[in-house]
Amino acid sequence: MKEIGFFPTFIESYFIALGVLLGGSLIGGIASFLTGQPPLTAVARLSSALRIWAIVAAIGGTFDAVYSFERGIFNAETKDVFKQILLILSALGGAQTGALIINWLTQEHLS
């Protein structure tokens, strides 16, 4: 199996978090519409609830991140720790971008 480079993984992390947040929120809004709930309010509520799960999905689960930190600390491989921090920051950026797009679309923050 071929190893994927850091930069493609960095970009993928951003867009996976963005996609999880946007997709989960919008599909959840459809579900709330079908059940007679206010869809825009549900979309805004779901976007804040899904942020942490979007980050976890983007970095590939929590155990990979913990293993990478462990390897960096105990084996003195600081490059791995730095890469993992950058991947987490990329996922945070994707989740924040998704939440910002949802806020723009729903305008729930104005009420």
SULQUISUL-V783500 format. One record per residue. N is the residue number from 0. PHI is phi in whole degrees, 0 to 359 (none if undefined). Layout:
n: {N	N}
phi: {PHI	PHI}
This chain:
n: {0	1	2	3	4	5	6	7	8	9	10	11	12	13	14	15	16	17	18	19	20	21	22	23	24	25	26	27	28	29	30	31	32	33	34	35	36	37	38	39	40	41	42	43	44	45	46	47	48	49	50	51	52	53	54	55	56	57	58	59	60	61	62	63	64	65	66	67	68	69	70	71	72	73	74	75	76	77	78	79	80	81	82	83	84	85	86	87	88	89	90	91	92	93	94	95	96	97	98	99	100	101	102	103	104	105	106	107	108	109	110}
phi: {none	279	285	275	291	290	298	299	294	298	293	299	300	298	285	294	297	298	293	296	291	293	296	297	292	290	292	296	294	296	296	291	297	293	263	86	270	291	292	293	294	294	298	295	293	294	295	283	283	270	303	295	288	294	293	296	295	289	273	87	99	282	290	296	294	295	298	294	295	298	297	290	280	278	256	57	256	291	297	293	296	296	297	294	296	294	295	294	296	296	295	299	296	295	294	293	297	298	295	294	296	298	298	295	288	270	56	291	287	274	279}
